[in-house]
């Protein structure tokens, strides 16, 4: 962003009608929830993609269909299911997770997992069979072969993680349902994220505030995207 644009944006940010710490707390909650959810989803999704990419088993096509369907699953339905799970009547009711960051992480985990799994699977299966054959010929075990394939598909996997992060951090419906969009009495966010804050400000007619928060959200997504693109450029340049 040019310096002139930053200079024009600074007074708008300084003049936001929030108590001190509001914006930073909203950004913190957004990043905290989304990064943890995407990290957990990545740790789950990549092994699933590896198993599906390297083995054949009954029902494999059905699992693929479920994953692909999950990529377009309505987020409000996910929010309702998670809300039921953490409510007093639900199986996790004893943990007292309703309207907490942990419930929001659960919701975003469910939403981020299908795209990360599907795109990672496509990246892994897109690796040339010659790579696997070469690893086998050199005496590699199944784990060695898997690591080689992951290395070859790492940029595609990074793209999958980016897609999952974009799905998570831009989510409104599910986090609004399970998080409650709560702030403390001093204006510090408890479960309010950038997206739910934008929705609230726009509904109350504070469009300038909503636009500034939207710009912050877009800047965060562009920053993550720039990091992935840079890593991809370094990878290509190093070959």
C-alpha positions in Angstrom: 0.0 0.0 0.0 1.5 3.4 -0.9 2.5 5.8 1.8 -0.2 8.3 0.7 -2.9 5.7 1.1 -1.6 4.8 4.6 -1.6 8.5 5.6 -5.2 8.8 4.4 -6.3 5.6 6.2 -4.6 6.5 9.6 -7.0 9.3 10.6 -9.9 7.1 9.8 -8.5 4.3 12.0 -7.7 6.8 14.8 -11.2 8.2 14.7 -13.0 4.9 15.1 -15.8 5.2 17.6 -14.4 2.4 19.8 -12.9 2.3 23.2 -9.2 1.7 23.3 -8.2 -1.9 22.5 -11.4 -2.8 20.6 -10.0 -3.1 17.2 -6.8 -4.9 18.3 -8.9 -7.4 20.4 -11.2 -8.1 17.4 -8.2 -8.8 15.2 -6.6 -10.9 17.9 -9.8 -13.1 18.3 -10.1 -13.5 14.5 -6.5 -14.6 14.1 -6.5 -16.7 17.3 -9.6 -18.7 16.3 -8.8 -19.0 12.6 -5.1 -20.0 13.0 -5.7 -22.6 15.6 -8.7 -24.0 13.6 -6.7 -24.2 10.4 -3.6 -25.7 12.2 -5.7 -28.5 13.7 -7.5 -29.0 10.4 -4.2 -29.3 8.5 -2.9 -31.8 11.0 -6.1 -33.9 10.4 -6.6 -33.2 6.6 -3.1 -34.0 5.3 -2.9 -37.6 6.8 -6.4 -38.2 5.5 -5.4 -37.0 2.0 -2.3 -39.2 2.2 -4.3 -42.3 3.1 -6.8 -41.6 0.3 -4.0 -40.9 -2.2 -1.9 -43.9 -1.4 -4.4 -46.6 -0.6 -7.6 -48.1 -2.1 -10.3 -49.2 0.3 -14.1 -49.8 0.2 -16.1 -46.6 0.2 -13.2 -44.4 -1.0 -15.4 -42.7 -3.6 -18.1 -42.1 -1.0 -15.5 -40.5 1.2 -14.4 -38.3 -1.7 -18.0 -37.3 -2.3 -18.5 -36.4 1.4 -15.4 -34.2 1.3 -16.4 -32.5 -1.9 -19.9 -31.9 -0.5 -18.4 -30.5 2.7 -16.7 -27.8 0.6 -20.1 -26.2 0.0 -21.8 -27.2 3.2 -23.8 -24.3 4.6 -21.9 -22.6 7.4 -25.0 -21.8 9.5 -25.9 -25.5 9.6 -22.4 -26.2 10.8 -22.9 -23.5 13.5 -26.2 -25.1 14.5 -24.7 -28.6 14.8 -21.7 -27.3 16.9 -24.1 -25.2 19.0 -26.1 -28.3 19.8 -23.0 -30.3 20.6 -21.7 -27.8 23.1 -25.1 -26.8 24.6 -26.3 -28.2 27.9 -28.3 -30.9 26.2 -25.5 -31.8 23.8 -22.7 -34.4 24.3 -20.1 -31.7 25.1 -22.4 -29.8 27.4 -20.4 -30.6 30.5 -17.4 -28.8 29.1 -19.2 -25.4 29.2 -18.0 -24.4 25.7 -21.1 -22.4 24.6 -20.3 -18.9 23.4 -16.5 -19.4 23.7 -13.5 -19.2 21.4 -13.2 -23.0 21.7 -16.6 -23.5 20.2 -15.7 -21.1 17.4 -12.6 -23.1 16.7 -14.6 -26.3 16.5 -16.9 -24.6 14.0 -14.1 -23.3 11.8 -12.3 -26.6 12.0 -15.4 -28.3 10.4 -15.5 -25.7 7.7 -11.8 -25.6 6.9 -11.3 -29.3 6.8 -13.1 -30.2 3.5 -11.2 -27.7 1.3 -7.8 -28.4 2.9 -8.4 -32.2 2.4 -9.7 -32.0 -1.1 -7.1 -29.6 -2.5 -4.3 -31.5 -0.7 -5.5 -34.7 -2.2 -5.5 -33.2 -5.7 -2.0 -31.9 -5.1 -0.7 -35.3 -3.9 -2.4 -37.4 -6.6 -1.0 -34.9 -9.2 2.6 -35.8 -8.4 4.1 -37.8 -11.2 4.1 -41.6 -10.6 7.8 -41.6 -11.6 8.6 -39.8 -8.3 7.0 -42.6 -6.3 8.7 -45.3 -8.5 12.1 -43.6 -8.0 11.6 -43.5 -4.2 10.7 -47.2 -4.2 13.7 -48.1 -6.4 16.0 -46.3 -4.0 14.8 -48.5 -1.2 12.4 -46.1 0.4 9.7 -47.3 2.8 6.1 -46.2 2.5 6.8 -43.4 4.9 9.8 -42.3 2.8 7.7 -42.3 -0.4 5.0 -40.3 1.4 7.5 -37.7 2.5 8.9 -37.4 -1.0 5.4 -36.9 -2.5 4.6 -34.3 0.2 7.7 -32.4 -0.7 6.8 -32.4 -4.4 3.2 -31.3 -3.6 4.1 -28.8 -0.9 3.0 -25.7 -2.9 -0.3 -27.3 -3.6 -0.7 -28.2 0.0 0.2 -24.6 1.0 -2.5 -23.5 -1.4 -5.0 -25.8 0.3 -4.1 -24.4 3.7 -4.5 -20.9 2.3 -8.0 -21.8 1.1 -8.9 -23.3 4.4 -7.7 -20.1 6.2 -9.7 -17.9 3.8 -12.8 -20.0 4.5 -12.2 -19.8 8.3 -11.4 -16.1 8.7 -14.1 -14.9 6.4 -16.8 -16.9 8.1 -19.8 -15.1 9.6 -22.8 -17.3 10.2 -21.3 -20.2 12.2 -19.1 -18.1 14.5 -22.0 -15.7 15.1 -24.2 -18.7 16.2 -21.6 -20.5 18.4 -19.7 -17.4 19.6 -22.4 -15.0 20.2 -20.5 -11.9 19.0 -19.7 -10.9 22.6 -17.6 -8.0 24.0 -16.9 -7.2 27.6 -18.1 -4.1 29.4 -15.0 -2.2 28.5 -15.4 -2.9 24.8 -12.8 -5.6 24.5 -13.8 -8.5 22.2 -14.5 -11.9 23.8 -15.9 -13.7 20.8 -16.4 -10.9 18.3 -14.4 -11.4 15.1 -13.7 -9.0 12.2 -16.5 -10.5 10.1 -19.1 -10.3 12.9 -18.0 -6.8 13.8 -18.4 -5.7 10.2 -21.9 -7.2 10.1 -22.8 -5.4 13.4 -21.4 -2.0 12.3 -23.1 -2.2 8.9 -26.4 -3.1 10.5 -26.1 -0.1 12.8 -25.4 2.2 9.9 -21.7 2.9 10.8 -20.6 2.2 7.3 -17.2 3.9 7.6 -16.3 1.7 10.5 -17.4 -1.4 8.7 -15.3 -0.4 5.6 -12.2 0.1 7.8 -12.7 -3.3 9.4 -13.3 -4.8 6.0 -10.0 -3.3 4.8 -8.2 -4.8 7.7 -9.7 -8.2 6.9 -8.7 -8.0 3.3 -5.2 -6.9 4.2 -4.8 -9.9 6.5 -5.9 -12.3 3.7 -3.7 -10.6 1.1 -0.8 -10.8 3.5 -1.2 -14.6 4.0 -1.7 -15.0 0.2 1.5 -12.9 -0.5 3.5 -15.2 1.9 2.3 -18.3 0.0 3.0 -16.8 -3.4 6.5 -15.8 -2.2 7.2 -19.3 -1.0 6.0 -20.6 -4.3 8.3 -18.2 -6.2 11.3 -19.2 -4.0 10.5 -22.8 -4.7 10.4 -22.3 -8.5 13.5 -20.1 -8.4 15.4 -22.7 -6.4 14.9 -25.5 -8.9 
